[in-house]
Amino acid sequence: MSNCPTKLSVHLFPVFILIVLTVICYANTLNVPFVFDDIPNIVENKAIHVNVLNLENLRNAGFGSLMPSRPLANISFALNHEFGNLDVTGYHLMNIFIHAVNGVLVYLLAFFCYVILAKNQTILVKSLRFIEYILYQ
């Protein structure tokens, strides 16, 4: 496993490509108006329209919204509303950021799965050689 790319610098280019491609893919959404479930979850959702940014208002936005099973999304909407009101650009920028982070996380998951599988294959090969050695003794 000595040829396994474990240095951080090896991963910078793929991560950079993932981020750039995410931005390219979603850049055309920056000025798209709210559609579908955005209307009830953002535009008409008074729980996320916080006037004062504090822990109580964020908790209420997270769990007092129409979709209390999505507190992280609701808190994100509340923070977007606090800093940009109903300007769609901020919401779409956050969406692009979330997609880019998730793309990088999938890359890292795939890399670590590869490392684990490569390590397990090495162990399997050594085990098979041990069995083979015993068979021919």
C-alpha positions as MATLAB code, in Angstrom:
seq = 'MSNCPTKLSVHLFPVFILIVLTVICYANTLNVPFVFDDIPNIVENKAIHVNVLNLENLRNAGFGSLMPSRPLANISFALNHEFGNLDVTGYHLMNIFIHAVNGVLVYLLAFFCYVILAKNQTILVKSLRFIEYILYQ';
ca = [
       0.000    0.000    0.000;
       3.005    2.275   -0.278;
       1.688    3.736   -3.545;
      -1.605    4.784   -1.899;
      -2.105    8.566   -2.251;
      -2.334    9.750    1.354;
      -0.702   13.182    1.139;
      -3.083   16.120    1.246;
      -1.547   17.670   -1.885;
      -2.624   14.646   -3.945;
      -6.263   15.392   -3.125;
      -6.207   19.143   -3.747;
      -6.629   18.902   -7.519;
      -9.618   16.490   -7.456;
     -11.286   18.571   -4.728;
     -10.646   21.744   -6.734;
     -12.164   20.129   -9.850;
     -15.219   19.009   -7.869;
     -15.797   22.507   -6.523;
     -15.292   24.191   -9.905;
     -17.644   21.746  -11.660;
     -20.271   22.229   -8.951;
     -20.128   25.993   -9.398;
     -20.318   25.647  -13.194;
     -23.274   23.241  -12.998;
     -25.309   25.382  -10.593;
     -24.214   28.925  -11.524;
     -27.194   29.388  -13.821;
     -29.557   29.002  -10.818;
     -28.409   32.138   -9.013;
     -31.256   34.306  -10.293;
     -33.959   31.641  -10.599;
     -36.990   32.642   -8.498;
     -38.417   30.524   -5.709;
     -40.420   27.579   -7.077;
     -42.393   24.545   -5.890;
     -41.827   23.880   -2.171;
     -39.739   27.069   -1.807;
     -42.947   29.104   -1.559;
     -44.376   27.450    1.592;
     -40.982   26.582    3.122;
     -39.270   29.944    2.604;
     -41.496   32.734    1.286;
     -44.613   31.993    3.380;
     -42.855   30.388    6.357;
     -43.047   33.009    9.134;
     -40.981   30.821   11.493;
     -37.844   31.420    9.414;
     -38.469   35.157    9.046;
     -36.456   36.056   12.145;
     -36.102   39.715   13.114;
     -33.457   39.180   15.782;
     -30.718   36.610   15.374;
     -30.565   34.655   18.631;
     -30.616   31.043   19.776;
     -34.339   31.051   20.628;
     -35.339   32.334   17.181;
     -33.057   29.828   15.460;
     -34.504   26.984   17.538;
     -38.017   28.153   16.666;
     -37.054   28.378   12.989;
     -35.578   24.893   13.092;
     -38.400   23.110   14.885;
     -41.380   25.447   14.548;
     -41.495   25.487   10.756;
     -43.810   23.576    8.444;
     -41.179   20.823    8.164;
     -39.856   20.313   11.723;
     -38.121   17.114   10.589;
     -35.663   19.312    8.654;
     -34.265   21.616   11.359;
     -30.889   22.158    9.684;
     -32.517   23.262    6.430;
     -34.928   25.526    8.329;
     -32.101   27.141   10.311;
     -30.196   27.640    7.051;
     -33.291   29.321    5.570;
     -33.585   31.538    8.673;
     -29.934   32.601    8.408;
     -30.369   33.285    4.687;
     -33.470   35.342    5.453;
     -31.700   37.268    8.215;
     -28.819   38.295    5.940;
     -30.567   38.591    2.578;
     -34.327   38.689    3.239;
     -35.973   36.978    0.232;
     -33.161   37.609   -2.265;
     -32.844   34.267   -4.068;
     -29.114   34.675   -4.756;
     -28.120   33.996   -1.151;
     -30.281   30.882   -0.955;
     -28.824   29.557   -4.211;
     -25.240   30.355   -3.141;
     -25.811   28.342    0.037;
     -27.250   25.512   -2.084;
     -24.161   25.534   -4.317;
     -21.925   25.491   -1.221;
     -23.833   22.510    0.229;
     -23.587   20.620   -3.083;
     -19.838   21.293   -3.302;
     -19.241   20.136    0.282;
     -21.276   16.973   -0.335;
     -19.340   16.276   -3.548;
     -16.067   16.533   -1.615;
     -17.454   14.284    1.136;
     -18.427   11.645   -1.447;
     -14.917   11.860   -2.908;
     -13.394   11.349    0.547;
     -15.760    8.471    1.306;
     -14.846    6.799   -1.986;
     -11.146    7.333   -1.266;
     -11.351    5.838    2.220;
     -13.390    2.899    0.922;
     -10.682    2.340   -1.685;
      -7.988    2.403    1.014;
      -9.931   -0.076    3.164;
     -10.625   -2.373    0.204;
      -7.003   -2.244   -0.929;
      -5.874   -3.090    2.591;
      -8.396   -5.945    2.799;
      -7.301   -7.294   -0.584;
      -3.717   -7.352    0.667;
      -4.803   -9.242    3.760;
      -6.827  -11.659    1.615;
      -3.875  -12.319   -0.689;
      -1.597  -13.005    2.299;
      -4.204  -15.340    3.785;
      -4.527  -17.218    0.492;
      -0.757  -17.554    0.266;
      -0.713  -18.953    3.783;
      -3.380  -21.528    2.846;
      -1.498  -22.356   -0.344;
       1.725  -22.791    1.629;
       0.052  -25.221    4.031;
      -1.486  -27.201    1.138;
       1.846  -27.810   -0.544;
       3.781  -28.778    2.605;
];
